[in-house]
Amino acid sequence: FTVSEAMERKPPNIFEKTPLLLEKNPKAQVPVIIDRRGDAEVVVYESLICVEFVDEAMNDDDGPVLLPGPPSQRANARMWTDKFNNDLCSAFYSLLLKQDKDGQQSAAEKILTSLREFAKHCKGPFFYGEEFTMVDIAIAPWAVGLRMDVLEHYRNFEVPRTGEYAMYWEWVSAVSKRPSFITTTSNLPAMIDVYRPYAEGTAYTQRARLVINPKLSGKGKKSG
């Protein structure tokens, strides 16, 4: 589903958790894969774990893989994926949720810092060159297209078209042309509606609570 199609399948309150989601994922977060092809149902959650599962479970022997190369390169890809995904996702929500200018400026700079580092290591047209890998898939939802448009709409945020971001923009162009990216893209009005509570500071999702009060992330953990 695209984002807007998935939203139509949810209850009237877009942040309400469906019974199926609560049953299958103890964290009550999306995405969740329910694979019923075999004798036993398989449930997979956490975004990047879902990506790896689909790559391994749905791929044929001759098809391209999202974690190509020797173990060293696959480990390298996982590290970059984890870093950029965490950095960009957290800064995206921070920029939307922060209501003060200083907080917004700090979050915007974190996004730009991450994108400069990405551009520095991106070989082009994709992160590792001609191969489209897990690194590209993990970062694209945050750094290409509609979520960037949402940030521009609510926070007047734009990535400069200067030399230090040149490889980023080359990568954006390449990703935007991929059929898989195009067919899973929503529409801007729907995305603006989805993120309006965040921009207005009224969202009360787990992500919003953690951005507003980071101390909650350590709740329940024993001190060392």
LINVENQUI-V213379 format. One record per residue. N is the residue number from 1. SS is DSSP state (H for helix, E for strand, L for the rest). OMEGA is omega in radians with two decimals (none if undefined). D_FIRST is the distance of its C-alpha to the first C-alpha in Angstrom with 2 decimals. Layout:
n | ss | omega | d_first
N | SS | OMEGA | D_FIRST
N | SS | OMEGA | D_FIRST
This chain:
n | ss | omega | d_first
1 | L | 2.90 | 0.00
2 | L | -3.12 | 3.78
3 | H | -3.08 | 6.40
4 | H | 3.10 | 7.92
5 | H | 3.12 | 5.70
6 | H | -3.13 | 5.59
7 | H | -3.12 | 9.17
8 | H | -3.12 | 10.12
9 | L | -3.11 | 9.89
10 | L | 3.08 | 12.26
11 | L | -3.12 | 16.02
12 | L | 3.07 | 17.83
13 | L | -3.00 | 18.57
14 | L | 3.13 | 15.50
15 | L | 3.11 | 17.26
16 | L | -3.12 | 18.13
17 | L | 3.13 | 17.19
18 | L | 3.12 | 16.17
19 | H | -3.13 | 18.73
20 | H | 3.12 | 16.49
21 | H | 3.14 | 15.55
22 | H | 3.14 | 19.26
23 | H | -2.99 | 20.31
24 | H | -3.12 | 18.39
25 | L | -3.13 | 18.70
26 | L | 3.10 | 22.12
27 | L | 3.13 | 20.97
28 | L | -3.14 | 18.39
29 | L | 3.05 | 15.99
30 | L | 0.07 | 12.43
31 | L | 3.01 | 11.06
32 | E | 3.06 | 12.43
33 | E | 3.05 | 12.39
34 | E | -3.07 | 14.27
35 | E | -3.11 | 15.89
36 | L | -3.09 | 18.06
37 | L | -3.10 | 19.35
38 | L | 3.14 | 22.74
39 | L | -3.13 | 25.45
40 | L | 3.11 | 24.25
41 | L | 3.10 | 20.86
42 | E | 3.12 | 19.70
43 | E | -3.13 | 17.88
44 | E | 3.05 | 16.99
45 | E | -2.93 | 16.20
46 | L | -2.96 | 16.99
47 | H | -3.04 | 14.80
48 | H | 3.06 | 17.35
49 | H | 3.07 | 18.33
50 | H | 3.12 | 14.86
51 | H | -3.14 | 15.06
52 | H | 3.14 | 18.51
53 | H | 3.14 | 17.73
54 | H | -3.13 | 15.17
55 | H | -3.08 | 17.75
56 | H | -3.04 | 20.58
57 | H | -3.03 | 19.32
58 | L | -3.06 | 17.35
59 | L | 3.03 | 19.70
60 | L | -3.02 | 22.78
61 | L | -3.06 | 26.16
62 | L | -3.07 | 26.43
63 | L | 3.09 | 23.08
64 | L | 3.13 | 22.74
65 | L | -3.08 | 22.17
66 | L | 3.06 | 20.72
67 | L | -3.07 | 23.94
68 | L | 3.03 | 26.66
69 | L | 3.14 | 30.38
70 | L | -3.13 | 32.94
71 | H | -3.13 | 32.49
72 | H | 3.14 | 33.75
73 | H | 3.13 | 31.06
74 | H | 3.08 | 28.27
75 | H | 3.10 | 29.78
76 | H | 3.14 | 30.05
77 | H | 3.12 | 26.38
78 | H | 3.13 | 25.47
79 | H | 3.12 | 27.90
80 | H | 3.13 | 26.64
81 | H | -3.13 | 23.00
82 | H | -3.10 | 24.05
83 | H | -3.06 | 26.31
84 | H | 3.12 | 24.17
85 | H | 3.14 | 21.07
86 | H | -3.09 | 23.37
87 | H | -3.05 | 25.42
88 | H | 3.14 | 22.79
89 | H | -3.12 | 20.54
90 | H | -3.12 | 23.69
91 | H | 3.09 | 25.22
92 | H | -3.12 | 22.19
93 | H | 3.10 | 22.30
94 | H | -3.13 | 26.08
95 | H | 3.11 | 26.34
96 | H | -3.01 | 24.31
97 | H | -3.11 | 26.06
98 | L | -3.12 | 29.57
99 | L | 3.13 | 31.54
100 | L | -3.06 | 34.64
101 | H | -3.14 | 35.23
102 | H | 3.12 | 36.51
103 | H | 3.11 | 33.48
104 | H | 3.14 | 31.17
105 | H | 3.12 | 33.38
106 | H | 3.14 | 33.36
107 | H | 3.12 | 29.56
108 | H | 3.13 | 29.35
109 | H | 3.10 | 31.95
110 | H | 3.09 | 30.10
111 | H | -3.11 | 27.10
112 | H | 3.10 | 29.56
113 | H | 3.13 | 31.49
114 | H | 3.14 | 28.50
115 | H | 3.06 | 27.53
116 | H | 3.11 | 31.18
117 | H | 3.08 | 31.28
118 | H | -3.12 | 28.14
119 | H | -3.13 | 29.79
120 | H | -3.07 | 33.01
121 | H | -3.13 | 31.61
122 | L | -3.11 | 29.04
123 | L | 3.13 | 30.65
124 | L | -0.04 | 28.57
125 | L | 3.07 | 26.62
126 | E | -2.98 | 24.48
127 | L | -3.13 | 25.73
128 | L | -3.14 | 27.69
129 | E | -3.08 | 28.44
130 | L | -3.10 | 27.03
131 | L | 3.07 | 24.77
132 | L | -2.98 | 21.19
133 | L | -3.13 | 21.10
134 | H | 3.11 | 19.60
135 | H | 3.14 | 21.42
136 | H | -3.10 | 19.58
137 | H | -3.10 | 16.10
138 | H | -3.03 | 17.11
139 | H | -3.03 | 18.69
140 | H | -3.13 | 16.60
141 | H | -3.11 | 14.11
142 | H | -2.96 | 17.39
143 | H | -3.12 | 19.70
144 | L | 2.94 | 18.06
145 | L | -2.83 | 16.92
146 | H | 3.13 | 15.57
147 | H | 3.03 | 16.75
148 | H | 3.09 | 20.07
149 | H | 3.09 | 20.10
150 | H | 3.12 | 19.65
151 | H | 3.09 | 22.62
152 | H | -3.12 | 24.60
153 | H | -3.04 | 23.99
154 | H | -3.01 | 25.08
155 | H | -3.13 | 27.41
156 | L | -3.12 | 28.53
157 | L | 3.07 | 27.44
158 | L | 3.04 | 27.52
159 | L | -3.12 | 28.09
160 | L | 3.07 | 31.49
161 | L | 3.14 | 31.91
162 | L | -3.03 | 34.87
163 | H | -3.09 | 36.00
164 | H | 3.09 | 34.82
165 | H | -3.04 | 31.19
166 | H | -3.11 | 31.65
167 | H | 3.05 | 29.87
168 | H | -3.11 | 26.91
169 | H | 3.04 | 26.63
170 | H | 3.11 | 27.09
171 | H | 3.10 | 24.22
172 | H | 3.14 | 21.97
173 | H | -3.13 | 22.95
174 | H | -3.13 | 22.22
175 | H | -3.08 | 18.75
176 | H | -3.11 | 17.82
177 | L | -3.11 | 18.84
178 | L | 3.13 | 16.76
179 | H | -3.13 | 14.41
180 | H | 3.10 | 11.91
181 | H | -3.10 | 12.06
182 | H | -3.05 | 12.08
183 | H | 3.12 | 9.04
184 | L | 3.14 | 6.82
185 | L | 3.12 | 9.07
186 | L | 3.07 | 9.02
187 | L | -3.01 | 12.48
188 | H | 3.12 | 15.56
189 | H | 3.13 | 16.69
190 | H | -3.14 | 13.60
191 | H | 3.10 | 13.98
192 | H | 3.11 | 17.68
193 | H | -3.12 | 17.36
194 | H | -3.04 | 15.31
195 | H | 3.13 | 18.04
196 | H | 3.12 | 21.00
197 | H | 3.10 | 22.23
198 | H | -3.11 | 22.43
199 | H | 3.14 | 24.32
200 | L | 3.11 | 26.59
201 | L | -3.09 | 27.25
202 | L | -3.14 | 26.25
203 | L | 3.14 | 23.21
204 | L | 3.06 | 24.14
205 | L | 3.11 | 21.44
206 | H | 3.12 | 22.71
207 | H | -3.12 | 21.90
208 | H | -3.12 | 23.86
209 | H | -3.13 | 26.74
210 | H | 3.11 | 27.13
211 | H | -3.13 | 27.30
212 | H | -3.13 | 29.78
213 | L | -3.08 | 31.79
214 | H | -3.12 | 31.42
215 | H | -3.14 | 34.08
216 | H | -3.11 | 31.62
217 | H | -3.14 | 30.09
218 | H | -3.10 | 33.42
219 | L | 3.10 | 33.84
220 | L | -3.14 | 35.16
221 | L | 3.09 | 36.06
222 | L | 3.11 | 39.67
223 | L | -3.08 | 41.59
224 | L | none | 43.11
